[in-house]
């Protein structure tokens, strides 16, 4: 198989008996052997188990009459924040035991049900709390485009494994931009689903976070969303069902849409010229496709809500009761201390304040425009090595880290679907993503427009040279 083949193409080749699941897996593992030492994307491997599963699946498919799922035989690494029975979820922390877990998150079960062969775990910053993938347990993950730069975070290991040609797709998650930021840094498609679209055993970070994937194509992103978003009747809340599979939205006419372009950050941060240029390029494409494009000279978010957002992020550390906190990195220890000093009334008020602000943001998507286009990040991918600065001032936000999430975090607050598309290469040679945001639960609309842009300005031939 071509190492840049989509996951759907790989699955189709397996179904057609052109290649076996074991052959596909061995190709992926060979590339991990060759490329991971330079990238440090994959931090745990289960090669023998994965090979046994791939071999058994191949035998079942050879006998015929087996529906093994839409992605039968496709290898899939999972992010080190995801619980999978039999795998160690260390959350990138020296404070975790490393013992195999005994339960799986719902999305992991969905992946297995779709036929994926779960293969290895990818690096994340400790507890997924910063936007660069560096930690003291496993070290820094590097960007395949230029290895002295970060692949972003917190799904940086996932992004580097896909952009580096090791796997066709990887599991990811997003609590403040952690799918979209690595997609921008690594030239990938990163779709953050609507809140509740992908069911969880417990909503992470008070519902700010969601599971997802990093892919090379919009079709893969849509098909993965179909796999992940099967409704679960036992969760507290879930969005209304869609009328048809998200994959069917690829190639469907999105109609003429009202689209606003904004390169202004509510935090008052200067936006890098390449990030502005990426949005302007997207705007010209959208106008050429017949959409009504307007410029918006202000952000949709009131920065006064940032404090409430941080309270909820810090309270999310309650999800890790079994860590040895003496071994946890300084910035996460400081966040925990802040959370312990915050009373329950303040935490409840923070959640209510964000819910009130969300109404003001979401209303704009009906009253003023259908979709919003922004830079995914306010900066190009920074150099590797920011963790040292984060540790030097553990209680203070680092400007470079904040700039990476300045345009993304608000849509974790509102719960809206958002996607980063690889529509631009900076003069530096690094990818720069463009974020498109839709109204609540309008993932299908987002897929339609993203596919239209992919057809108008294909990025399939843009990928880093293996180093």
C-alpha positions as CSV (number, residue, x, y, z in Angstrom):
1,X,0.0,0.0,0.0
2,X,1.0,3.6,-0.6
3,X,2.1,5.0,2.7
4,X,-0.1,8.1,2.1
5,X,-3.2,6.0,1.3
6,X,-6.3,7.0,3.2
7,X,-7.8,4.7,5.8
8,X,-10.8,4.1,3.6
9,X,-8.6,3.1,0.7
10,X,-6.6,0.7,2.9
11,X,-9.9,-0.8,4.2
12,X,-11.1,-1.2,0.6
13,X,-7.9,-2.9,-0.5
14,X,-8.2,-5.4,2.4
15,X,-11.9,-6.1,1.5
16,X,-10.8,-6.7,-2.1
17,X,-8.1,-9.2,-0.9
18,X,-5.4,-7.0,-2.6
19,X,-3.6,-7.0,0.7
20,X,-4.0,-8.7,4.0
21,X,-4.5,-7.1,7.4
22,X,-1.1,-8.5,8.5
23,X,0.7,-7.2,5.5
24,X,-0.8,-3.7,6.2
25,X,0.2,-3.9,9.8
26,X,3.7,-5.0,9.1
27,X,4.2,-2.1,6.6
28,X,3.1,0.3,9.3
29,X,5.3,-1.3,12.0
30,X,8.3,-1.2,9.6
31,X,7.8,2.6,9.2
32,X,7.5,3.0,12.9
33,X,10.8,1.2,13.3
34,X,12.4,3.5,10.7
35,X,10.8,6.9,11.6
36,X,9.8,6.9,15.2
37,X,13.3,7.3,16.6
38,X,13.4,10.7,15.0
39,X,9.9,11.7,15.9
40,X,9.1,10.0,19.2
41,X,5.4,9.8,18.3
42,X,4.7,6.2,19.4
43,X,5.6,5.6,23.1
44,X,4.2,2.1,23.7
45,X,3.9,-0.9,21.3
46,X,1.9,-4.1,21.3
47,X,3.3,-5.6,18.1
48,X,2.8,-9.2,19.0
49,X,-0.8,-8.8,20.1
50,X,-1.6,-6.6,17.1
51,X,-0.1,-9.1,14.7
52,X,-2.1,-11.9,16.3
53,X,-5.3,-9.9,15.9
54,X,-4.5,-9.0,12.3
55,X,-3.7,-12.6,11.4
56,X,-6.9,-13.8,13.0
57,X,-8.9,-11.2,11.1
58,X,-7.3,-12.1,7.9
59,X,-8.2,-15.7,8.4
60,X,-11.8,-14.7,9.0
61,X,-12.0,-12.5,5.9
62,X,-10.5,-15.2,3.8
63,X,-13.3,-17.6,4.8
64,X,-15.8,-15.1,3.4
65,X,-19.2,-14.1,4.6
66,X,-17.8,-11.9,7.4
67,X,-18.8,-8.3,8.1
68,X,-15.8,-7.2,10.2
69,X,-16.6,-3.5,10.1
70,X,-15.9,-0.6,7.7
71,X,-12.3,-0.4,8.7
72,X,-11.5,-4.1,9.1
73,X,-7.8,-4.6,9.3
74,X,-6.7,-0.9,9.4
75,X,-4.1,-0.2,12.1
76,X,-5.0,2.5,14.6
77,X,-2.8,3.9,17.4
78,X,-4.5,5.4,20.4
79,X,-3.5,8.5,22.3
80,X,-1.9,7.9,25.7
81,X,-4.8,9.6,27.5
82,X,-7.4,7.0,26.3
83,X,-8.2,4.0,28.5
84,X,-8.1,0.7,26.7
85,X,-8.4,-2.6,28.6
86,X,-5.1,-4.4,28.6
87,X,-3.1,-1.3,27.8
88,X,-1.3,1.1,30.1
89,X,-2.8,4.6,30.1
90,X,0.1,6.6,31.6
91,X,-1.3,10.0,30.6
92,X,2.3,11.0,29.8
93,X,3.1,11.2,33.5
94,X,5.8,9.8,35.7
95,X,3.1,9.7,38.4
96,X,1.2,6.9,36.6
97,X,1.9,3.3,37.4
98,X,2.0,2.0,33.8
99,X,0.0,-1.1,34.7
100,X,-2.5,-2.4,32.1
101,X,-6.0,-1.0,32.5
102,X,-9.1,-3.0,33.1
103,X,-11.7,-1.0,31.2
104,X,-12.1,0.6,27.9
105,X,-13.6,4.0,27.0
106,X,-16.6,3.8,24.7
107,X,-14.7,5.2,21.7
108,X,-12.1,2.4,22.1
109,X,-14.9,-0.2,21.9
110,X,-16.3,1.6,18.8
111,X,-12.9,1.4,17.1
112,X,-12.7,-2.3,17.8
113,X,-16.3,-2.8,16.5
114,X,-15.4,-1.0,13.3
115,X,-12.6,-3.5,12.7
116,X,-9.6,-1.4,13.5
117,X,-6.5,-3.2,14.8
118,X,-5.4,-1.1,17.9
119,X,-1.7,-0.8,17.5
120,X,0.4,1.2,19.9
121,X,-0.1,4.4,21.9
122,X,1.0,7.9,20.9
123,X,2.6,10.6,23.0
124,X,0.8,13.4,24.7
125,X,1.8,16.2,27.1
126,X,1.3,15.1,30.7
127,X,-2.5,15.0,31.3
128,X,-3.1,16.7,28.0
129,X,-2.9,20.1,29.6
130,X,-0.6,22.1,27.2
131,X,-0.5,22.5,23.5
132,X,2.9,21.0,22.8
133,X,3.7,17.3,23.1
134,X,6.5,17.2,25.6
135,X,6.7,15.4,29.0
136,X,9.2,14.2,31.4
137,X,8.2,10.5,31.1
138,X,8.7,10.1,27.3
139,X,10.3,13.3,26.1
140,X,9.3,15.5,23.2
141,X,7.5,14.5,20.0
142,X,8.8,16.3,16.9
143,X,7.1,17.5,13.7
144,X,7.7,15.4,10.6
145,X,7.8,18.6,8.5
146,X,10.7,20.0,10.4
147,X,11.9,18.0,13.4
148,X,13.1,21.0,15.4
149,X,9.5,22.2,15.6
150,X,6.6,20.9,17.7
151,X,3.7,18.8,16.2
152,X,1.4,20.6,18.6
153,X,-0.6,19.1,21.4
154,X,-2.1,17.5,23.1
155,X,-2.6,15.0,20.2
156,X,0.9,15.7,18.9
157,X,2.0,12.0,18.9
158,X,-1.1,11.1,17.0
159,X,-0.5,13.8,14.4
160,X,3.2,13.0,14.0
161,X,2.4,9.3,13.5
162,X,0.0,10.1,10.6
163,X,1.9,13.0,9.0
164,X,5.1,10.9,9.3
165,X,3.5,8.1,7.3
166,X,3.5,5.6,10.0
167,X,-0.3,5.1,10.1
168,X,-3.2,6.2,7.9
169,X,-5.2,7.6,10.8
170,X,-4.8,8.0,14.6
171,X,-7.1,8.5,17.6
172,X,-7.0,11.9,19.1
173,X,-8.9,14.1,21.6
174,X,-9.6,17.8,22.1
175,X,-10.3,19.8,25.2
176,X,-9.0,23.2,24.1
177,X,-7.8,22.6,20.5
178,X,-5.9,19.3,20.9
179,X,-7.2,17.8,17.6
180,X,-7.1,21.0,15.6
181,X,-3.8,22.4,16.8
182,X,-1.8,19.3,15.9
183,X,-3.7,19.1,12.6
184,X,-2.6,22.6,11.8
185,X,1.0,21.9,12.8
186,X,1.3,18.7,10.8
187,X,-0.8,19.4,7.7
188,X,-3.7,17.1,8.5
189,X,-7.5,17.2,8.8
190,X,-8.6,17.6,12.4
191,X,-12.4,17.5,13.0
192,X,-13.5,18.3,16.6
193,X,-17.0,16.8,16.9
194,X,-19.9,18.6,18.5
195,X,-20.3,18.2,22.3
196,X,-21.9,14.8,23.0
197,X,-21.6,13.6,19.4
198,X,-19.0,11.0,20.6
199,X,-20.3,9.4,23.8
200,X,-18.0,9.0,26.8
201,X,-18.4,7.0,30.0
202,X,-18.1,10.4,31.8
203,X,-17.9,13.7,30.0
204,X,-14.2,14.8,30.3
205,X,-13.3,18.3,31.6
206,X,-16.9,19.0,32.4
207,X,-17.9,18.4,28.8
208,X,-15.2,20.6,27.3
209,X,-13.3,17.7,25.8
210,X,-14.3,15.2,23.1
211,X,-12.7,12.2,21.5
212,X,-11.9,12.2,17.8
213,X,-9.3,11.4,15.2
214,X,-6.6,12.9,13.0
215,X,-6.8,12.0,9.3
216,X,-5.4,13.0,5.9
217,X,-8.7,13.4,4.1
218,X,-12.2,14.7,4.9
219,X,-13.7,11.4,3.8
220,X,-11.7,9.6,6.5
221,X,-12.7,12.2,9.1
222,X,-16.4,11.7,8.2
223,X,-16.2,7.9,8.2
224,X,-14.5,8.0,11.5
225,X,-17.2,10.2,12.9
226,X,-19.8,7.7,11.8
227,X,-17.9,5.0,13.7
228,X,-17.4,7.1,16.9
229,X,-20.8,8.7,17.1
230,X,-23.1,5.7,17.4
231,X,-25.6,6.9,20.1
232,X,-25.4,5.4,23.6
233,X,-28.6,5.4,25.6
234,X,-26.9,5.4,28.9
235,X,-25.0,8.7,28.7
236,X,-26.5,11.8,30.4
237,X,-27.1,13.6,27.2
238,X,-26.6,13.3,23.5
239,X,-27.3,15.4,20.4
240,X,-30.2,14.7,18.0
241,X,-29.5,12.0,15.4
242,X,-28.4,12.9,11.9
243,X,-30.5,11.9,8.9
244,X,-27.7,10.0,7.1
245,X,-24.1,8.9,7.5
246,X,-21.5,11.7,7.7
247,X,-19.6,9.9,4.9
248,X,-22.6,10.6,2.6
249,X,-22.1,14.3,3.1
250,X,-18.7,14.2,1.3
251,X,-19.4,15.6,-2.1
252,X,-22.9,16.8,-1.2
253,X,-23.7,20.4,-2.2
254,X,-23.4,22.7,0.9
255,X,-25.5,25.4,-0.8
256,X,-24.6,29.0,-0.8
257,X,-23.5,29.9,2.8
258,X,-22.9,33.1,4.7
259,X,-19.3,32.8,5.9
260,X,-17.5,35.2,8.1
261,X,-13.7,35.5,8.2
262,X,-11.9,36.7,11.3
263,X,-8.2,37.0,12.1
264,X,-8.7,38.9,15.3
265,X,-8.0,37.2,18.6
266,X,-10.2,38.1,21.6
267,X,-7.1,37.8,23.7
268,X,-5.5,40.7,21.8
269,X,-2.6,38.5,20.5
270,X,-0.8,39.4,17.4
271,X,-1.5,36.9,14.6
272,X,1.4,35.7,12.5
273,X,1.4,36.8,8.9
274,X,1.3,33.2,7.6
275,X,-1.8,32.5,9.7
276,X,-3.5,35.6,8.3
277,X,-2.5,34.7,4.8
278,X,-4.0,31.2,5.3
279,X,-7.4,32.7,6.1
280,X,-7.3,35.1,3.2
281,X,-6.5,32.2,0.9
282,X,-9.5,30.3,2.3
283,X,-11.7,33.3,1.8
284,X,-10.7,33.6,-1.9
285,X,-11.5,30.0,-2.4
286,X,-14.9,30.3,-0.7
287,X,-15.8,33.3,-2.8
288,X,-14.8,31.4,-5.9
289,X,-17.2,28.6,-4.8
290,X,-20.1,31.0,-4.7
291,X,-20.4,31.6,-1.0
292,X,-21.2,35.0,0.5
293,X,-18.0,35.9,2.4
294,X,-17.7,38.8,4.8
295,X,-14.9,40.1,7.0
296,X,-15.4,40.3,10.8
297,X,-13.1,42.6,12.6
298,X,-13.6,41.2,16.1
299,X,-13.7,37.8,17.8
300,X,-16.9,36.2,19.0
301,X,-15.6,35.5,22.5
302,X,-15.4,37.8,25.5
303,X,-12.0,37.2,27.1
304,X,-13.6,37.7,30.5
305,X,-14.7,34.1,30.3
306,X,-11.1,32.8,30.3
307,X,-10.9,32.6,34.1
308,X,-14.0,30.4,34.2
309,X,-12.6,28.2,31.5
310,X,-9.4,27.7,33.5
311,X,-11.4,26.8,36.6
312,X,-13.0,24.0,34.7
313,X,-9.8,22.8,33.2
314,X,-8.1,22.7,36.6
315,X,-11.1,20.8,38.1
316,X,-10.6,18.2,35.3
317,X,-7.6,17.0,37.3
318,X,-10.2,15.2,39.5
319,X,-10.2,12.6,36.7
320,X,-6.7,11.3,37.9
321,X,-7.2,10.2,41.5
322,X,-4.6,7.4,41.3
323,X,-1.6,9.5,40.3
324,X,1.4,9.9,42.5
325,X,1.2,13.7,42.6
326,X,4.8,14.0,44.0
327,X,5.9,12.7,40.6
328,X,3.6,14.9,38.5
329,X,5.1,17.8,36.5
330,X,5.2,21.3,38.2
331,X,2.6,23.0,36.0
332,X,0.0,20.3,36.6
333,X,0.8,20.2,40.4
334,X,0.3,24.0,40.4
335,X,-3.1,23.6,38.6
336,X,-4.2,21.0,41.1
337,X,-3.3,23.2,44.0
338,X,-5.3,26.0,42.4
339,X,-8.2,23.6,41.9
340,X,-8.1,22.4,45.6
341,X,-8.2,26.1,46.7
342,X,-11.3,26.8,44.6
343,X,-14.6,26.1,46.4
344,X,-17.4,24.2,44.8
345,X,-19.6,27.3,44.6
346,X,-17.0,29.0,42.4
347,X,-16.7,26.0,40.2
348,X,-20.4,25.8,39.7
349,X,-20.5,29.5,39.0
350,X,-17.8,29.1,36.4
351,X,-19.8,26.5,34.5
352,X,-22.9,28.6,34.6
353,X,-21.0,31.7,33.4
354,X,-19.6,29.7,30.4
355,X,-23.0,28.4,29.6
356,X,-24.3,32.0,29.5
357,X,-21.5,33.2,27.3
358,X,-22.0,30.3,25.0
359,X,-25.5,31.4,24.1
360,X,-24.1,34.8,22.9
361,X,-21.5,33.1,20.7
362,X,-23.8,30.4,19.2
363,X,-26.6,32.9,18.5
364,X,-24.3,34.6,15.9
365,X,-24.3,31.4,13.8
366,X,-28.0,32.0,13.1
367,X,-28.2,35.8,13.2
368,X,-25.1,36.9,11.3
369,X,-23.4,33.9,9.5
370,X,-23.6,30.2,9.0
371,X,-19.9,29.4,9.4
372,X,-16.9,31.2,10.8
373,X,-13.3,30.9,9.4
374,X,-10.3,31.7,11.5
375,X,-6.7,30.8,11.8
376,X,-6.4,27.5,13.7
377,X,-3.5,29.0,15.6
378,X,-2.2,32.5,16.0
379,X,1.4,31.3,15.4
380,X,3.3,28.9,13.2
381,X,4.4,25.7,15.0
382,X,6.9,26.8,17.6
383,X,10.3,25.1,18.1
384,X,10.5,22.1,20.4
385,X,11.5,22.8,24.0
386,X,8.7,24.9,25.4
387,X,8.2,22.5,28.4
388,X,11.2,23.9,30.2
389,X,9.6,27.4,30.1
390,X,6.3,26.0,31.2
391,X,8.0,24.4,34.2
392,X,10.0,27.6,35.0
393,X,6.7,29.4,35.7
394,X,4.2,26.7,36.5
395,X,1.4,29.0,37.6
396,X,1.5,31.3,34.7
397,X,0.3,30.9,31.1
398,X,3.1,30.8,28.5
399,X,2.5,33.2,25.6
400,X,3.4,30.7,22.9
401,X,1.2,28.0,24.4
402,X,-1.7,30.4,24.7
403,X,-1.3,31.7,21.2
404,X,-1.6,28.1,19.9
405,X,-5.1,27.8,21.5
406,X,-6.3,31.4,21.2
407,X,-8.7,30.6,18.3
408,X,-9.7,27.0,19.3
409,X,-10.6,26.9,23.0
410,X,-13.8,28.9,22.7
411,X,-15.4,26.1,20.7
412,X,-14.7,23.6,23.4
413,X,-16.6,26.0,25.7
414,X,-19.6,26.3,23.3
415,X,-19.4,22.7,22.2
416,X,-19.7,23.6,18.5
417,X,-18.1,21.4,15.8
418,X,-14.9,22.8,14.3
419,X,-12.3,21.5,11.8
420,X,-8.8,22.5,10.9
421,X,-7.9,22.0,7.2
422,X,-4.4,22.0,5.7
423,X,-5.0,24.7,3.1
424,X,-1.7,26.6,3.4
425,X,2.0,26.2,3.6
426,X,3.9,29.1,5.2
427,X,7.1,30.4,3.5
428,X,9.0,28.6,6.3
429,X,7.8,25.3,4.8
430,X,5.6,24.5,7.8
431,X,1.9,23.8,7.5
432,X,-0.7,26.4,8.7
433,X,-4.2,25.3,9.3
434,X,-7.5,27.1,8.7
435,X,-10.3,26.6,11.3
436,X,-13.9,26.4,10.2
437,X,-16.6,26.5,12.8
438,X,-20.3,25.5,12.4
439,X,-23.3,26.0,14.5
440,X,-24.2,23.5,17.2
441,X,-24.6,19.9,16.0
442,X,-24.0,20.9,12.4
443,X,-21.2,18.5,11.8
444,X,-22.8,17.5,8.5
445,X,-22.6,21.0,7.2
446,X,-19.0,21.2,8.2
447,X,-18.2,18.0,6.4
448,X,-19.9,19.2,3.2
449,X,-18.0,22.5,3.2
450,X,-14.6,20.9,4.1
451,X,-15.0,18.4,1.3
452,X,-15.8,21.2,-1.1
453,X,-12.6,23.0,-0.2
454,X,-10.6,19.8,-0.4
455,X,-11.9,19.3,-4.0
456,X,-11.2,22.9,-4.9
457,X,-7.6,23.0,-3.4
458,X,-6.4,19.4,-3.0
459,X,-3.8,18.8,-0.4
460,X,-3.3,15.1,-1.0
461,X,0.1,15.7,-2.6
462,X,1.4,17.8,0.3
463,X,3.2,15.8,2.9
464,X,6.7,15.9,4.5
465,X,9.5,13.9,3.1
466,X,10.5,11.0,5.4
467,X,13.6,12.0,7.3
